[in-house]
């Protein structure tokens, strides 16, 4: 076989690669970062798209993050591709942290006392019976209210970081292009 391994992959190596990639997580993160920075758009447009993606990632509307991010980027004249790519901030590792932070912040903002908050057993029972109206008050409302300041803060921080990174990347790219053009 042309593309066959000399030494077959063992089961333990396959299991390890599911949990931890062979080349590490940094490689994937670097790829996504460079993919966003290489977009042919202004630094402001890229940063608005990144901010829209980051803001939508902090909302509890899982499954709708890309649609929300693209709509926000469209409204604020941001880069739609950057917005869609940045929604990857909400992933299986970060979702529990985002949900917990938005719920806790929402209960603090709304002033919900722990006596009025639903226990995890009550929430699971309501979810099993699809009692969505009963879930609104103790769960969804605090999560939605708490996600708004998190989304705004995430958008501001990601805008600043993305704008600076895109500006610097494009400046260096222009200098390299100019240097290569003058040496020919």
N, C-alpha and C positions, 0 to 999 in steps of 0.2 A: 504494500500500500504506500501511496505517495505521501500522505499527511498523517501517517500513523505514528504514535509514540513508540520509542524503543522500549521504554519501561512503562507499563500500564499504570494508570492512576489508581492508588489504593482507596478503599472506602474511607479510611481515616483522613486522607488528604482531601477527598471530596467534601466530607463533613466540615473539616476545618475551613475550606474555601467558602462554604456557605456562611459561616460566622465571620470569618476574617478573610478578605480577598488576598490573593497571592501577592499582589503588588501594593496592598494597603489601601486605606480609604483616601489618603492624601492625593493619590494619582487621579481618582475620579473627581475630587473637589477641584483640583487644579485644572482638569479638562473643562469642567463646567464654567469655571471662572474665566478661562481663556476664551471659551466659546462666546460668552457674553461680551467680553472686552473687544473681541475681533469683529463685532457687528459694525456694519458700515452706517453709522449714525452719529449724531452729535453726542458729546458727553452728557448733556442735559437730557436728551431723549433716552439714552441708555439708562441713566440714573432714575428717571421717572418710571421707566418700565420695571427696573429692579425694585423700586419702592412700592409699586403697585403689586408686584408678586409677593414681596415680603408682607405687605399689609394684608393681602388676602390669605396668606398662610396662617395668620394669627386668628382668623375667624373660625367658628365652629362648624362651618358649612363644608364639611369634607365631601369631596366629589364635585364640588362647584368652584374650587379654588382657581382653576385655570380660567373658567368663564368670568369670574369676578375680577381676576387680575387683568385679563385682556380688556374687559369693559372699562376698568379704571384707567388703564394705560391709554385706551382710545379717547376717553374723556379729557385726560390731561396731556394729550399729544405725546405720549411716551412710546417707546419701542415695544411692540407687541410680542416679539420673540423673547426679548429680555424678561418681560413680565411672565410669560408662560414658563420659561426655564427656571425662574426664581421661585416659583411655587413649590419647587422641590425642597424648600426649607421645611415644609410640613411633610415629614416622612415618618415611618413607624417608630423611629427612635425619639423624635421630638414631639410627636402628637400627644403622648401622655403628659409631658411637661407643659405644653401649650394649653391643654384642657384644664389641667390642675390650676395653672396660674390664672387663666381667665375666669374660672369658677370662683377661686378664692378672692380675686380682685373684685369680681362682680358682687359677691356677698358682702364684701367690705363697703363697696360704694352704695349698694342698696340698703345696707344696714340690716340685713337678714340675720336674725338671731339663730344660734345653733339649735334652739328648740323648734324653730320653724323649718330648718333645713331638713331635707329628706336623707334618710340613712341609705347606705349602699344597697341593703336588702330591699328597701322600698323602691329604689330606682330600678333595680333588676326586675322586680315584680311588675312595675309599670311598663318596662320595655318588653317583657315577655308577653304581656297582654296588649301591647301597642296602645297604651292609654296616653297618647300624646298630649291631649289637653291637660291631664294631671301632671305631666312632666314639665309643662311650660313654667309654672311658678317656681318650683323648687330647683330646677336644673337649667332649662334652656334660657330663661330670662337672665339669671345671674351670669351665665356663660356669655351671652350676647353682650350684655352691658360691660362685663370685664374684658371682652376681646377688643372693644373699641379703643381704649387707651393703649393697650398693647400693640394693636395694629398701627395706630398713629405714631407711637414711639419707634416701632420697628421700621416704619416707612421713613421717618426723618433720619434715623441712624443709617439705614441702608442707602438712602439718597446721597447723604454726605460721603459715605465710603465709596459708593459706586461712581459718583461724579469725579472724585479725586483720582480713583484708579483708572477710569476711562480717559480722563484728561492726560494723565501721566503716560498711559499706554500709547495713546494716539500721538503724543508729542515725541516719544521715543521712536515710534514707528516712522513718523515723518522725518526725523533726523536720520534714521538708517536708510530710508528711501532716497533722501537727498544726497547722503554720502555715497551710496551705490551709484546714483545717477551721475554724480560729478566725477567719479573715478573711471567711468567707461570711456 
